[in-house]
Amino acid sequence: MLLLYLCSSLTAQNLYDSTHLIRFGDHLYKNKEYALAIDEYRNALFSGSCDTRCRINLFNSYLQTQQYGEGINTYRSVFPGGLAGNDTLEMIYGKMLVLNADYSAVDTLIGNSFVLNADQVSFLSLSRDLFTERWQETLHHQPKTTDNLHLQPETTDKWKSSLYKPAMMQIGQAKYRKPYAGLLMSAVIPGSGKMYAGYWYDGIFTLTTIGLAAWQAYRGFTIYGPGRPYSWIFLTFSVSFYIGNLYGSFKAVNMRNYNLRQHIHHDIEKAFNSVYTY
């Protein structure tokens, strides 16, 4: 009888502790203290008392705190095949995969899930293509071959014309510069490559600096001849500035293109994080 009493007491204590963990986790989650909520929900998960809502809150907490790798590992420890049989859980998992750049796992989820609807599949597929900079294919309605059986063109077009419209407009209007064109321009007219990249102030400053150094070198050789250090100092300056101008122009064009892509990525990520929030 004593042993039976002790067992029943321990079971009741376990149930109380699990309930307390989830309730406290819910309190933290409601107050957006996601990092602290993770600890409570994980304890409930490993005690076997974390229901579907608890799991949704747990994995969404990983998403909100940008702990994508940790969230994915915990998810796979619960659902080894990646399929939870619940569209909300699988969407959170899919978003963590995209943000963690695990695109092959996104493909697997899209191909194997039986609970994600056409809108959800199209969202994940289009988001994957945008995050991997398959921008021209996306503009011309060319999804990856492996998606053809799962996508409906109208759902993908809906995401393009609504959620991702600002990003799609930027992609269509983006005008990238050619780094070697900037290099050649600066080889002919110093600083013009930087102007080509849109850095007009830097370009004018470079042109002026090299022009002045070259003029002083020319003036030195004309007046004093090659026997005076003055002439050679300014010649060294002008050659050094000229070589630096070539490198700087090449780098400036690359930087311009990089910043343009970053602006597009910012819009993509902003739109991505604004939907399927739980």
Secondary structure, DSSP 8 states (H G I E B T S, - for coil): -HHHHHHHHHHHHHHHHHHHHHHHHHHHHHTT-HHHHHHHHHHHHHTT---HHHHHHHHHHHHHTT-HHHHHHHHHHH-TTS--S-HHHHHHHHHHHHHTT-HHHHHHHHHH-SS--HHHHHHHHHHHHHHTT-HHHHHTT---GGGTTT--HHHHHHHHHTTTHHHHHHHHH-----HHHHHHHHHHSTTHHHHHTT-HHHHHHHHHHHHHHHHHHHHHHHHT-TTSHHHHHHHHHHHHHHHHHHHHHHHHHHHHHHHHHHHHHHHHHHHHHTSS--
